[in-house]
Amino acid sequence: MQHGRLITIEGIDGSGKSSVAQCLVKCLEERGHTVLLTKEPGGTELGGTLRTILHTQKDRVGDVAEFLLFAADRAQHFEQIIIPALAKGAIVISDRMADSSLAYQGYGRGLDREMIKKINAWAMQYQIPDRVLYLRLDPASAHERVRARHQTLTSFEREGVDFWQRVSSGYEEIFAARQNVITLDASLPLASVCTQACDAVLKCI
């Protein structure tokens, strides 16, 4: 049976994940690879519904409920989208995945990190990304980028810089000893970040 590659893109809001993901798809497809671009939350119909709930709920969603909604999305995402695509040999690129929950709910919200890790592993059917591209950007710059979009802010984007700093510090701690992580300087021009991302992924496929 063929087995594809799972590439995840992580970083705080405003770091350029979606733009880099699209560049990466173009880069790989130009080289003849079969690529599936997806995201969390929102890669499935259920995920899209949960995304709407998370960002439009008038009453604040509790921290534990927030994480469990993301976990439900992740479980559906893997069962419906990611596992079948990997089995067909596709390169799956996901804008966010389990590390986002660990950073945002574990470090940002202060939830039990070991519990988050266990639930994430279960939801992902114990799959581990082949590569994680971590777009590193300081919280102040990221905050400015998000505000400059002039778009409706998500619940996370409405948080203060102190929350973003906890999330950023969380990512640094999470990835400190991980061998499958490529850290990219997201403050560089997008073209440069995309080139580095493409080079990193091509080395692992």
ROVO-911258 format. One record per residue (C-alpha): residue number from 1; x, y, z; residue in one letter. Coordinates in pm, whole numbers. Each point is the difference from the previous one (the first is absolute). Example, Ala and Ser with C-alpha at 12.3 -4.5 7.8 and 13.67 -1.06 7.14 Angstrom:
+-----+--------+--------+--------+---+
!   k !     px !     py !     pz ! r !
+-----+--------+--------+--------+---+
!   1 !   1230 !   -450 !    780 ! a !
!   2 !    137 !    344 !    -66 ! s !
+-----+--------+--------+--------+---+
//
This chain:
+-----+--------+--------+--------+---+
!   k !     px !     py !     pz ! r !
+-----+--------+--------+--------+---+
!   1 !      0 !      0 !      0 ! m !
!   2 !    118 !    349 !    -78 ! q !
!   3 !     45 !    243 !    281 ! h !
!   4 !     15 !    371 !    -46 ! g !
!   5 !    152 !    271 !    215 ! r !
!   6 !   -168 !    217 !    263 ! l !
!   7 !    127 !    356 !     21 ! i !
!   8 !   -142 !    243 !    254 ! t !
!   9 !     51 !    375 !     16 ! i !
!  10 !     -3 !    163 !    343 ! e !
!  11 !     39 !    344 !    152 ! g !
!  12 !   -194 !    275 !    171 ! i !
!  13 !   -273 !    190 !   -182 ! d !
!  14 !    149 !    240 !   -252 ! g !
!  15 !    313 !   -205 !    -66 ! s !
!  16 !   -101 !    -75 !   -360 ! g !
!  17 !    -98 !   -367 !     23 ! k !
!  18 !   -274 !     10 !   -263 ! s !
!  19 !    215 !    188 !   -251 ! s !
!  20 !    293 !   -237 !     47 ! v !
!  21 !   -231 !   -300 !    -32 ! a !
!  22 !   -126 !    122 !   -336 ! q !
!  23 !    355 !     67 !   -121 ! c !
!  24 !    102 !   -347 !    111 ! l !
!  25 !   -283 !   -165 !   -192 ! v !
!  26 !    101 !    183 !   -318 ! k !
!  27 !    366 !    -93 !     49 ! c !
!  28 !    -74 !   -369 !     46 ! l !
!  29 !   -260 !    -27 !   -275 ! e !
!  30 !    242 !    159 !   -246 ! e !
!  31 !    234 !   -290 !     79 ! r !
!  32 !   -268 !   -259 !    -74 ! g !
!  33 !   -108 !    -87 !    354 ! h !
!  34 !   -360 !    -71 !     99 ! t !
!  35 !    -81 !    250 !    273 ! v !
!  36 !   -297 !     48 !    230 ! l !
!  37 !    -33 !    334 !    178 ! l !
!  38 !   -218 !      3 !    309 ! t !
!  39 !    -32 !    186 !    329 ! k !
!  40 !   -112 !    -18 !    361 ! e !
!  41 !   -263 !     76 !     92 ! p !
!  42 !   -207 !    -16 !   -315 ! g !
!  43 !    142 !   -277 !   -218 ! g !
!  44 !   -330 !   -192 !     11 ! t !
!  45 !   -367 !     96 !      7 ! e !
!  46 !     -2 !    -69 !    374 ! l !
!  47 !    316 !    205 !     39 ! g !
!  48 !   -157 !    292 !   -182 ! g !
!  49 !   -300 !    -12 !    231 ! t !
!  50 !    222 !    -15 !    309 ! l !
!  51 !    209 !    289 !   -133 ! r !
!  52 !   -316 !    210 !    -32 ! t !
!  53 !   -107 !    -92 !    353 ! i !
!  54 !    339 !     91 !    143 ! l !
!  55 !     18 !    337 !   -170 ! h !
!  56 !   -365 !    114 !     14 ! t !
!  57 !   -131 !   -133 !    331 ! q !
!  58 !   -138 !    294 !    198 ! k !
!  59 !     62 !   -164 !    337 ! d !
!  60 !    367 !    -67 !     61 ! r !
!  61 !     95 !   -363 !    -69 ! v !
!  62 !    170 !   -146 !    309 ! g !
!  63 !    366 !    -95 !    -27 ! d !
!  64 !    -54 !   -376 !     30 ! v !
!  65 !   -297 !      7 !   -238 ! a !
!  66 !    209 !    203 !   -245 ! e !
!  67 !    274 !   -263 !     -6 ! f !
!  68 !   -247 !   -288 !    -30 ! l !
!  69 !   -160 !    166 !   -301 ! l !
!  70 !    340 !     21 !   -165 ! f !
!  71 !     64 !   -364 !     93 ! a !
!  72 !   -330 !   -106 !   -156 ! a !
!  73 !     91 !    185 !   -318 ! d !
!  74 !    342 !   -166 !      1 ! r !
!  75 !   -144 !   -351 !     39 ! a !
!  76 !   -240 !     53 !   -290 ! q !
!  77 !    276 !    162 !   -204 ! h !
!  78 !    226 !   -303 !     32 ! f !
!  79 !   -270 !   -259 !    -58 ! e !
!  80 !   -161 !    170 !   -297 ! q !
!  81 !    283 !    189 !   -170 ! i !
!  82 !    356 !    -63 !    116 ! i !
!  83 !     25 !   -378 !     47 ! i !
!  84 !   -161 !    -77 !   -342 ! p !
!  85 !    223 !    256 !   -175 ! a !
!  86 !    317 !   -138 !    158 ! l !
!  87 !   -103 !   -353 !    -98 ! a !
!  88 !    -18 !    117 !   -363 ! k !
!  89 !    351 !    144 !     19 ! g !
!  90 !    -92 !    369 !      8 ! a !
!  91 !    200 !    272 !    170 ! i !
!  92 !   -242 !    149 !    253 ! v !
!  93 !     66 !    358 !    106 ! i !
!  94 !   -202 !    116 !    297 ! s !
!  95 !    -25 !    360 !    116 ! d !
!  96 !     14 !    -76 !    377 ! r !
!  97 !    -36 !   -327 !    185 ! m !
!  98 !     57 !   -147 !    346 ! a !
!  99 !    285 !    231 !     95 ! d !
! 100 !   -240 !    294 !    -31 ! s !
! 101 !   -223 !   -146 !    270 ! s !
! 102 !    298 !    -64 !    223 ! l !
! 103 !    124 !    357 !    -46 ! a !
! 104 !   -333 !    182 !     13 ! y !
! 105 !   -196 !   -205 !    252 ! q !
! 106 !    292 !   -147 !    193 ! g !
! 107 !    223 !    304 !     31 ! y !
! 108 !   -240 !    280 !    -92 ! g !
! 109 !   -301 !   -121 !    201 ! r !
! 110 !    197 !   -194 !    262 ! g !
! 111 !   -170 !   -337 !    -49 ! l !
! 112 !    158 !   -335 !     90 ! d !
! 113 !    266 !    -50 !   -269 ! r !
! 114 !     43 !   -372 !     53 ! e !
! 115 !   -375 !    -54 !    -40 ! m !
! 116 !      5 !    208 !   -318 ! i !
! 117 !    285 !   -213 !   -137 ! k !
! 118 !   -187 !   -324 !     74 ! k !
! 119 !   -325 !    116 !   -158 ! i !
! 120 !    183 !    141 !   -302 ! n !
! 121 !    183 !   -330 !    -56 ! a !
! 122 !   -327 !   -193 !     21 ! w !
! 123 !   -179 !    240 !   -235 ! a !
! 124 !    287 !    -27 !   -251 ! m !
! 125 !      0 !   -381 !     10 ! q !
! 126 !    357 !     28 !    132 ! y !
! 127 !    131 !    146 !   -325 ! q !
! 128 !    298 !    236 !     33 ! i !
! 129 !     74 !    274 !   -256 ! p !
! 130 !    301 !    -70 !   -219 ! d !
! 131 !     91 !    368 !     16 ! r !
! 132 !   -125 !    296 !    198 ! v !
! 133 !     76 !    342 !   -147 ! l !
! 134 !      4 !    246 !    288 ! y !
! 135 !    -37 !    361 !   -112 ! l !
! 136 !    166 !    198 !    278 ! r !
! 137 !   -118 !    360 !     42 ! l !
! 138 !      5 !    220 !    307 ! d !
! 139 !   -347 !     60 !    149 ! p !
! 140 !      8 !    379 !    -40 ! a !
! 141 !     66 !    -24 !   -375 ! s !
! 142 !   -261 !   -273 !    -39 ! a !
! 143 !   -255 !    211 !    188 ! h !
! 144 !     67 !    294 !   -234 ! e !
! 145 !    -41 !   -219 !   -309 ! r !
! 146 !   -335 !   -135 !    121 ! v !
! 147 !   -134 !    346 !     79 ! r !
! 148 !    117 !    129 !   -340 ! a !
! 149 !   -224 !   -250 !   -179 ! r !
! 150 !   -311 !    195 !    104 ! h !
! 151 !   -196 !   -326 !     18 ! q !
! 152 !   -233 !   -131 !    268 ! t !
! 153 !    224 !   -135 !    275 ! l !
! 154 !    -24 !   -358 !    125 ! t !
! 155 !    -26 !    -75 !    371 ! s !
! 156 !    376 !    -56 !     15 ! f !
! 157 !     81 !    313 !   -196 ! e !
! 158 !   -201 !    204 !    248 ! r !
! 159 !    225 !   -116 !    284 ! e !
! 160 !    261 !    237 !    140 ! g !
! 161 !    371 !    -11 !    -76 ! v !
! 162 !     64 !   -178 !    332 ! d !
! 163 !   -202 !   -299 !   -124 ! f !
! 164 !    189 !      1 !   -328 ! w !
! 165 !    327 !      9 !    190 ! q !
! 166 !    -97 !   -310 !    198 ! r !
! 167 !    -91 !   -178 !   -322 ! v !
! 168 !    325 !    107 !   -166 ! s !
! 169 !    205 !   -114 !    298 ! s !
! 170 !   -195 !   -325 !     -7 ! g !
! 171 !     94 !    -67 !   -360 ! y !
! 172 !    365 !     62 !     82 ! e !
! 173 !    -13 !   -250 !    286 ! e !
! 174 !   -197 !   -259 !   -198 ! i !
! 175 !    242 !      4 !   -292 ! f !
! 176 !    325 !     37 !    195 ! a !
! 177 !     95 !   -369 !    -15 ! a !
! 178 !   -209 !   -120 !   -294 ! r !
! 179 !    191 !   -152 !   -291 ! q !
! 180 !   -277 !     40 !   -259 ! n !
! 181 !    -32 !    379 !     31 ! v !
! 182 !    140 !    256 !   -244 ! i !
! 183 !     -3 !    354 !    143 ! t !
! 184 !    -38 !    282 !   -252 ! l !
! 185 !     35 !    372 !     60 ! d !
! 186 !   -348 !    131 !    -80 ! a !
! 187 !    118 !    362 !     16 ! s !
! 188 !    178 !    -47 !   -335 ! l !
! 189 !   -174 !     80 !   -332 ! p !
! 190 !   -260 !   -260 !    -93 ! l !
! 191 !    192 !   -114 !   -310 ! a !
! 192 !    303 !    -82 !    212 ! s !
! 193 !   -204 !   -192 !    258 ! v !
! 194 !   -174 !   -195 !   -277 ! c !
! 195 !    331 !    -97 !   -161 ! t !
! 196 !    136 !   -125 !    332 ! q !
! 197 !   -323 !   -190 !     71 ! a !
! 198 !      8 !   -171 !   -340 ! c !
! 199 !    366 !    -97 !     38 ! d !
! 200 !    -68 !   -147 !    347 ! a !
! 201 !   -291 !   -211 !   -118 ! v !
! 202 !    173 !   -124 !   -315 ! l !
! 203 !    276 !   -144 !    220 ! k !
! 204 !   -245 !   -227 !    182 ! c !
! 205 !   -198 !   -143 !   -291 ! i !
+-----+--------+--------+--------+---+
//
